[in-house]
Amino acid sequence: EFKEVVESWLKDSRTISIDLLHAFMSALGLKETILDEFVAHSPNESLKLIHYPKVDIQNSSQGVGAHKDTNLLTLLLQDEIGGLQVFIHDKWIDVPYIEGAFVVNVGETLELATNGYLVANTHRVVSPKYKDRYSIAYFISPNIFAGDVPVLNLPAHLKALAKGPTSDPNNPLLRNVAENNMKSRFRSHLGVTKKFYPEIYNQLNPNKIGELYEKQ
């Protein structure tokens, strides 16, 4: 029965995410289906069922380090244990648990498409100290064969507020969907990259990962 439940969750999350993208585009004064060619039929998507064991080691808080999601949108269902934080105005803010609600996160691809009008926030997860944490994360990205992500032509009053997308200089955004997807994979799985793609591993300069967030 587990497979049936997970596949149903995946299908519903896809529908919700596409509806949200339509709402975003409509709110931006654009045709709501303008990004459908990237996600309507066969988006690149994943569902993660995540377990953060409680940390017994003193002064250890490693859960997930500071990062931005590279996709379009993320839907996260978290439990009441807490630990998810977003970096705003030079400080970490706890994202509160709200029963029955998703945390909706804008990804770098959507930030790129809106030229920085919509911002992909830096976030992290601090491991719990007293009780295990569970969460379910759904990620939707453009189909890997979709080509380049367009920079949408926002209305003039919104375009004036779009300052351009920001990204880690050691992990730059790429407009090509497939290349951006591979970049994300290489970054997320450095051990595999080092073993099978040593030249790319050396280009990534893994010792500098996280330099952008030294203040954090």
N, C-alpha and C positions, 0 to 999 in steps of 0.2 A: 504493500500500500504506500510505502514511502516514495517510490518512483512516481506514482500517480499524483500524490500531493505536491511534490516538487515541480513536476511538469505543469500542473495547474497554476501554481504560484508564478512560474516563469511566464506563462501565457498571459495571466492577469497583469503582471508587472509590465510586460511589453505594451499592453493596451493602455494602461494608466500613463506610462511614460510618453507614448505618442500623443495621447490626449493633452498631456501637460505641454509638450512641445508645440502643439497647435495653439494652446492658450498663450504661451510665451510669444509666439509669432504674431498672433492677433493683437496682443497688448502692445507689441512694438510697431503696430501699424502696417504689418506685412501680410501677405496672403498666408493663411494658417497652414497650408500644405506645402510651403516653399521648401521644406527639408524632407518631404516624404520620399523623394527619390533615394535618399540615403538610408531610410529606416523602415519604410512602410512594409516591404515584402520580406526581406531577409537581413535584418540588422545584425551587426556583430554584438552579441550580448553574452552576459555571464551572470550566474547566480552563485553567491558564496554563503555557505552556512558556517558561521564563524564562532569559534570557541576560544575565549581568553582565560586560561587557568589563573586562579589567584596566585599572586606572587608571594612566596615565602621568604625570598632573599631580601634582607634589609637594604633599603635605599635603591632597590631595583624597580623601575617603572616602565620597562620596555614593553610596549604593546604593538603599536604601529607608529613609525617615525613620521615626522612632518612631511607632508606631500600634498600635491594637488591631483585630483582624478583627471585622467587624460581623455575621458569619454565626453558624451553630450550631457547625460543626466544620470544621477545615482539616486536610487530609492533605498533608504536604510530603515529597517525596523530594529530598534534597539530595546533592550530590557531596562529595568529600573536600577540596575547596578551602577550605571554611569561610567564615564571614562572618555567619551568622545569630546574633543575640544576643538574649537576653531580659533585661528589667530586673527584678531581684529584690533586695529589701533595699538599695535605693539604689545599686546598681551593676549594670553590664552583665556578663552571664555568657555565654560562648560556648556554643552548642549543638553538641555534638560530632557528628561524622559516624559513623554506625553502618551498616555494610554491610547492604543489604537491608531496612532499617528505615525506617518513616515517622516523621516528627515530627508528633505530633497536637496541634493547638492548639484550645482552647476559644474560641469567639467570643462577642461581646457579647450576642447573642440568647439563647444558652444561659445566660450569666451572669444575664441579666434573668429568664429563666424559673425559675431556681433562687434568685432573690432574693439573688444574690451568693455563694451557697454554692460554686458552681463559678466560678472566676475566669478572665476573659479577660486574659492577660498582655500587657503592652506589649512589643513586639519591634521589631527593625530589622535591616537587612542592610547590612553594610559592604562596599563594593566591594573585590574582590581587587587586589593590587598586582603580582603576578607571573604569574598565569595566569587565564584566563577561568573564571567560575563558571557552572554550569548547575543549574537545579532545576525540579521539576514540582510545581505547587500545585493542589490540588483544593479547592473551596469548596462547601459545601452549606448552603443557607438555606431557610426556609419558602417555600412557594408564595406568590407575591406577592398572590394573592387570598384568602389564609388569614384575613385579619382581624387581630385583636389577639393577641399572644403572651400566653398565660396565665402567671400566677405559680403554679407548682406547689405543691400542699399537701404539703410535706415532713413526714416524721415529726418529732415534737416535739423529739427530741434533736438532729436536724440543723437544724431550723428555728431553734433557739436559737443556732446557730453562723452562720447566714446574716445578714450585716450589711447587706444591701442592695447592689444593683449600683453600681459606680462608673464614671464616664465623664468624658471631657473636657468641661468646662463650655461650651466653644465648639463642641462636637459632641455634644449630648446624645442619649441613647438615646430611641427612640420605640417604644412598644408595637405600633403598627400596622405590619405587615410591609411593605406597599407604601410607606408614607411613609418608613420607615427605609431601605428599599432606595434610594429616590430621594435621600434625604439623603446616603447613602454615595456615590452616583454624582456628585452635585454637588460633594462634598468632594474626590473623587478626581480630578476633571477640571475644575479651576478655570478653565482657559482657555475651555472650552466653555461653562461656566456664565456666565462674564463676558460672552461674546458673545451668547448666546441667552436667558439668564435674569438680566439685570443686577440686578433687584430682589433676587433670591435671593442673588446674588453679594455684594451690599452687606450683606445680613443675616449672611452667613457670616463677615464681617470677616476676610478671608484673612491680613491682616498679623499676626493673633494666633494663627494655626495653630502648634501646637507649644509654646505658652506653658506648658502643663501639664508639659512635659518640660524646662524650663529647666535643671534640675540635670544633665540627661543630656548 
